[in-house]
Amino acid sequence: MKILLIGFGTVGQGLAELLLEKEAVLYRTYGINVQVTGIADFQKGSLYNTRGLDLKKVLAAVKNNGTLAALKNDIFDEDALALIKKAKADVLCEATYTDIKTAEPATSHIRTAFEQGMHVVTSNKGPLALYYHELLELARKKKLEFLFEGTVMSGTPVLNLIRETLTGSEIREIKGILNGTTNYILSLMEEGLSYEVVLKKAQELGYAEAIPDADVLGWDALAKVTILANTVFSARQKPFDYPCQGITQISAADIAAAKAQGKRFKLIGRVWKEGEAVKASVSPQQISLSHPLAGVMGASNALTISSDTLGDVTIIGPGAGRRETGFSMLIDLIHIGQRRH
């Protein structure tokens, strides 16, 4: 299986490390031999080799120099779209940054890959939140796979849980904690610290960006809620069609008042059916301490899935991380490899 890896930041490098680590297992257990023939990254540069790139050398180059320039024999001087068009790969792994307002450049990468006859695996929320049905239709037309496990809870396999193991169930509601940064902030504020103090600490630890709006205003959770609405409930909505409120207005006094009532603040993303309509929202809510979501602290994520067959099922796990999100893409690659056999 020849793959292109577009985006070689945290997630792309995490996937590359796992492909090296799991090489023998992939072949022995699943009969899959993966070759990364091309890598493109806006900042680090691009590589292409039809015989496959040496991932150990690639990772070492990035670690030592921050770019791919040291691998002179494999340098590809054009952009990612040109690489997708030129390469005769089987799968595009799209791991560029998320832009939930335009979904670019990821959507163009994915469309081009489908036109070139490639399956697509992505961890990018933008294309799923804005153009899911359009991209799915194109994939089906071309008889190609379009997989995106990493877009909602990173390596925690919530989409596979719903799609594969809850088959036959009517999903009535999905709600939970979909952003680890805000959950970390709210957890630490229980110690009496102000929002501003905790945000600064989260930034120092790398949980929050220098400009933290996507997390603290709820936009990241909103993108994930929209993906769930569109993929699980077949809605046709865009992120900002739904109400969204972040955590910036919550004070330490609010946290203490909730605690005194046996409750805990969580930023909750929710999708549910109301008759034939699909509703969704993101907002801070006071959750009873007896609810499974109340016990999810720190940077963890969790979702409670309500169905007609099992009632409530709660899945808890990491919602971000180099290895975790890389693993989500590996899951999807294995599924494609198994189906091709």
C-alpha positions in Angstrom: 0.0 0.0 0.0 1.6 3.3 -1.2 0.6 6.3 0.8 1.1 10.1 0.6 1.3 12.0 3.8 0.2 15.6 3.5 1.0 17.6 6.6 4.0 16.6 8.6 3.4 18.3 11.9 2.5 16.6 15.2 0.0 14.2 13.7 1.9 13.3 10.5 5.0 12.6 12.5 3.0 10.5 15.0 1.7 8.4 12.1 5.2 8.0 10.7 6.5 6.8 14.0 3.7 4.3 14.3 4.2 3.0 10.8 7.8 2.3 11.7 7.0 0.7 15.1 4.1 -1.4 13.7 5.7 -2.4 10.4 6.2 -6.1 11.3 2.7 -6.4 12.9 1.0 -4.8 10.0 2.4 -7.3 7.6 2.3 -10.4 9.9 -1.3 -9.8 11.2 -3.0 -7.9 8.4 -0.9 -8.6 5.3 -0.3 -4.9 4.8 3.0 -3.5 3.5 2.9 0.3 3.8 5.3 2.5 1.8 5.2 6.2 2.3 6.2 7.5 -1.2 5.5 11.2 -0.7 5.4 13.8 2.1 4.4 17.4 1.8 4.4 20.1 4.5 3.9 23.8 3.9 6.7 24.7 6.3 9.1 21.7 6.2 9.1 21.0 2.5 8.2 18.0 0.3 9.7 14.7 -0.6 8.9 12.1 -3.2 10.4 8.6 -4.0 8.5 6.0 -5.9 10.4 3.2 -4.1 9.4 4.6 -0.7 10.9 7.1 1.7 13.1 6.1 4.6 11.0 7.2 7.5 13.8 6.9 10.1 15.8 9.4 8.0 12.8 11.6 7.5 12.0 11.8 11.2 15.6 12.4 12.1 15.8 15.3 9.6 12.8 17.0 11.1 14.1 16.4 14.6 17.5 17.8 13.9 16.8 20.6 11.4 13.0 21.3 11.6 12.8 20.7 7.8 13.1 18.0 5.2 15.8 19.9 3.3 18.6 17.5 4.3 17.1 14.6 2.2 18.4 16.1 -1.0 17.9 13.0 -3.2 14.2 12.9 -2.5 13.3 16.6 -2.6 10.1 17.5 -4.5 10.1 21.1 -5.5 6.3 21.6 -6.1 3.4 22.0 -3.8 1.1 19.4 -2.2 -1.5 19.4 -4.9 1.2 18.8 -7.6 2.5 15.9 -5.5 -1.0 14.4 -5.2 -1.5 14.7 -9.0 1.9 13.2 -9.8 2.2 10.3 -7.3 0.6 6.9 -8.1 -0.3 6.3 -4.5 -3.2 4.2 -3.1 -4.1 6.4 -0.1 -3.8 10.0 0.8 -3.3 10.7 4.5 -4.4 14.3 5.1 -3.1 15.7 8.3 -2.8 19.5 7.7 -4.1 22.1 10.1 -7.8 22.6 10.6 -9.6 25.7 9.3 -13.3 25.4 10.2 -14.2 28.6 8.3 -12.8 27.5 4.8 -11.7 23.9 5.3 -8.7 24.7 3.0 -6.3 23.5 1.9 -7.5 20.1 3.1 -10.6 20.0 1.0 -8.7 20.6 -2.2 -6.2 17.9 -1.2 -9.0 15.4 -0.6 -11.0 16.3 -3.8 -7.8 16.0 -5.9 -6.9 12.6 -4.3 -10.3 11.2 -5.2 -10.0 12.5 -8.7 -6.7 10.6 -8.9 -8.3 7.4 -7.7 -6.9 7.5 -4.1 -8.6 6.4 -0.9 -8.5 9.2 1.7 -7.8 9.1 5.5 -7.9 12.4 7.3 -7.6 13.8 10.8 -8.7 17.3 9.6 -12.0 18.5 11.0 -12.6 21.2 8.4 -13.6 19.1 5.4 -15.9 16.9 7.5 -17.6 19.9 9.2 -18.2 21.8 5.9 -18.2 19.5 3.0 -18.9 15.9 4.3 -21.8 14.9 2.0 -20.1 16.4 -1.1 -16.9 14.5 -0.4 -18.7 11.3 0.5 -20.6 11.4 -2.7 -17.4 11.9 -4.7 -15.8 9.0 -2.9 -18.7 6.7 -3.6 -18.9 7.7 -7.2 -15.2 6.8 -7.5 -15.7 3.6 -5.4 -13.1 4.8 -2.9 -12.8 4.8 0.9 -13.2 8.0 2.9 -12.3 7.5 6.6 -11.9 10.1 9.4 -11.7 8.4 12.8 -9.3 11.0 14.2 -11.6 14.0 13.6 -13.8 13.7 16.7 -11.8 12.1 19.6 -8.4 11.6 18.2 -7.3 8.0 18.7 -10.3 7.1 20.9 -12.4 5.1 18.4 -15.9 6.7 18.8 -16.9 6.8 15.2 -15.9 3.1 14.7 -17.9 2.3 17.9 -21.0 3.9 16.5 -20.6 2.7 12.9 -19.4 -0.8 13.5 -20.5 -2.0 17.0 -23.8 -0.1 17.4 -25.1 -1.1 14.0 -28.8 -1.7 14.1 -29.2 0.7 17.0 -31.2 4.0 16.8 -28.8 6.7 18.1 -31.0 9.3 19.8 -28.4 11.6 21.4 -24.6 12.1 21.6 -23.2 14.4 24.2 -19.9 15.0 25.9 -16.6 16.6 26.4 -15.0 17.2 23.1 -12.2 19.6 23.9 -9.4 18.7 26.2 -8.1 22.2 26.7 -11.3 23.6 28.1 -11.8 20.5 30.2 -8.3 21.0 31.7 -9.0 24.7 32.4 -12.4 23.9 34.1 -10.8 21.1 36.1 -8.0 23.4 37.4 -10.4 26.2 38.2 -12.0 24.0 40.9 -8.9 24.7 42.9 -10.1 28.3 43.2 -7.9 29.7 40.4 -9.2 32.3 38.0 -9.8 31.6 34.3 -7.0 33.9 33.3 -4.4 32.2 35.6 -5.4 28.7 34.5 -5.4 29.7 30.8 -1.8 31.0 31.1 -0.8 27.7 32.7 -2.5 25.7 29.9 -0.6 27.8 27.4 2.7 27.1 29.2 2.0 23.4 29.2 1.1 23.4 25.5 -2.5 22.5 26.0 -3.7 25.9 24.7 -2.4 28.0 21.8 -1.1 31.5 22.1 -4.4 32.6 20.5 -6.8 30.1 22.2 -10.0 31.2 20.6 -10.7 27.9 18.8 -10.7 26.1 22.1 -12.1 28.5 24.7 -14.8 30.0 22.5 -16.0 26.4 21.7 -15.2 26.4 18.0 -13.2 23.2 18.1 -16.0 21.4 20.0 -18.5 22.9 17.5 -16.7 21.4 14.5 -16.7 18.0 16.2 -20.4 18.3 17.0 -21.1 19.2 13.4 -19.2 16.1 12.2 -21.3 13.9 14.5 -24.5 15.6 13.3 -23.6 15.1 9.6 -22.0 11.6 9.8 -24.2 9.9 12.4 -27.5 11.7 12.0 -27.2 12.6 8.3 -27.7 16.3 8.9 -26.6 18.8 6.3 -25.4 21.7 8.5 -22.3 23.9 8.8 -20.7 24.6 12.2 -22.0 28.1 12.8 -25.5 27.0 12.0 -25.6 25.8 15.7 -25.5 27.8 18.9 -22.1 27.9 20.5 -20.9 29.3 23.8 -17.4 28.9 25.2 -16.0 29.1 28.8 -14.6 32.6 28.9 -17.4 34.0 31.0 -17.1 31.3 33.8 -15.5 32.6 37.0 -14.0 30.7 40.0 -17.1 31.8 41.9 -19.3 30.1 39.4 -17.3 26.9 39.7 -17.5 27.1 43.5 -21.3 27.6 43.5 -21.8 24.6 41.2 -19.6 22.5 43.5 -21.7 23.5 46.5 -24.8 22.1 44.7 -23.1 18.8 43.9 -22.4 19.8 40.3 -19.4 20.4 38.0 -19.0 22.7 35.0 -18.2 21.0 31.7 -18.2 22.3 28.2 -20.7 20.0 26.6 -21.2 19.4 22.9 -24.5 17.8 22.2 -26.3 16.4 19.1 -29.9 15.0 19.3 -33.0 14.3 17.3 -36.1 16.3 17.9 -38.8 14.6 15.7 -37.2 14.6 12.3 -35.0 17.5 13.0 -31.3 17.2 14.1 -30.3 19.7 16.8 -26.9 20.5 18.1 -25.2 22.9 20.5 -22.0 23.6 22.5 -22.2 25.3 25.9 -21.0 25.2 29.5 -23.3 23.1 31.6 -23.5 22.1 35.2 -23.3 18.3 35.3 -24.4 16.3 38.4 -21.4 14.6 40.0 -23.2 11.2 39.6 -23.0 11.5 35.8 -20.1 9.7 34.1 -19.0 12.9 32.3 -18.5 14.7 35.6 -15.6 12.4 36.5 -13.7 13.1 33.4 -11.0 15.5 34.5 -7.9 17.1 33.0 -7.3 17.0 29.2 -9.4 13.9 28.6 -12.5 13.7 26.3 -15.6 11.6 26.7 -18.9 11.0 24.9 -22.2 9.5 26.1 -24.0 7.8 23.3 -27.8 7.2 23.9 -29.5 4.5 21.8 -32.7 2.5 21.8 -30.9 -0.8 22.4 -28.3 -0.1 25.1 -29.4 3.1 26.7 -26.3 5.2 27.6 -22.8 4.1 26.7 -20.0 6.3 27.7 -16.5 6.2 26.1 -13.6 8.1 27.7 -10.1 8.6 26.3 -7.5 11.0 25.0 -8.9 13.6 22.6 -5.6 14.8 21.2 -1.9 14.0 21.0 0.8 13.1 18.6 0.7 9.3 19.0 -3.1 9.2 19.7 -4.2 11.0 16.5 -1.5 9.2 14.5 -3.1 6.0 15.8 -6.5 7.1 14.5 -5.1 7.3 11.0 -3.4 4.0 11.4 -6.8 2.4 12.3 -8.2 3.8 9.1 -5.3 2.6 7.0 -5.7 -0.9 8.4 -9.4 -0.9 7.5 -8.6 0.1 4.0 -5.9 -2.5 3.7 -8.2 -5.3 5.0 -11.0 -4.3 2.5 -8.6 -4.2 -0.4 -7.6 -7.8 0.4 
